[in-house]
Amino acid sequence: MGGFHLAPTELANRINPTVQDFASLNPNYIITGHCTGAKAQAELTEKFPQQHITYGVGTLFHFD
């Protein structure tokens, strides 16, 4: 859970390795904030349609 700071154009080359690292972990959830960047969030949603959740200020999560 967090902002992964992949929004700047100069960090675009880190998006695919990050997505692949998450795939190797097979997480229950990947929760990203705005500073993850729209491109990275789109790729995470494509790869993890059930696990990827975006959040903003005031979002509440309840985990069992």
C-alpha positions as CSV (number, residue, x, y, z in Angstrom):
1,M,0.0,0.0,0.0
2,G,1.4,3.3,-1.0
3,G,2.4,5.7,-3.7
4,F,5.2,4.1,-5.7
5,H,6.4,7.3,-7.2
6,L,6.4,6.1,-10.8
7,A,4.6,9.1,-12.3
8,P,7.6,11.0,-13.6
9,T,8.4,10.3,-17.3
10,E,12.0,9.5,-16.4
11,L,10.8,6.6,-14.2
12,A,8.7,4.9,-16.8
13,N,11.3,2.2,-17.3
14,R,10.7,1.1,-13.7
15,I,7.0,0.3,-14.2
16,N,7.3,-3.1,-16.0
17,P,9.9,-4.4,-13.5
18,T,7.7,-3.3,-10.6
19,V,4.6,-5.0,-12.1
20,Q,6.7,-8.2,-12.6
21,D,8.0,-8.1,-9.0
22,F,4.4,-7.8,-7.8
23,A,3.5,-10.8,-10.0
24,S,6.2,-12.9,-8.3
25,L,4.8,-12.0,-4.9
26,N,1.2,-12.7,-5.9
27,P,-0.3,-10.2,-3.3
28,N,-3.9,-10.2,-2.1
29,Y,-4.0,-6.5,-2.7
30,I,-2.0,-3.8,-4.4
31,I,-3.2,-0.4,-3.1
32,T,-1.8,2.6,-4.9
33,G,-2.0,6.4,-4.4
34,H,-1.9,9.1,-7.0
35,C,1.9,9.4,-7.0
36,T,2.2,5.9,-8.4
37,G,1.2,7.6,-11.7
38,A,-1.7,6.9,-14.1
39,K,0.4,4.7,-16.5
40,A,1.6,2.5,-13.7
41,Q,-1.9,2.3,-12.2
42,A,-3.3,1.3,-15.6
43,E,-0.7,-1.5,-16.0
44,L,-1.3,-2.7,-12.4
45,T,-5.1,-2.8,-13.1
46,E,-4.5,-4.7,-16.3
47,K,-2.3,-7.3,-14.7
48,F,-4.2,-7.4,-11.3
49,P,-7.8,-6.6,-12.1
50,Q,-9.0,-8.0,-8.7
51,Q,-6.1,-7.0,-6.5
52,H,-5.3,-3.5,-7.6
53,I,-7.2,-0.8,-5.7
54,T,-6.5,3.0,-6.0
55,Y,-7.1,5.3,-3.1
56,G,-7.2,9.0,-2.3
57,V,-7.3,11.1,0.8
58,G,-10.0,9.9,3.3
59,T,-10.3,6.4,1.8
60,L,-10.9,3.8,4.5
61,F,-10.0,0.2,4.2
62,H,-11.3,-2.6,6.4
63,F,-9.5,-6.0,6.2
64,D,-10.7,-9.2,7.8
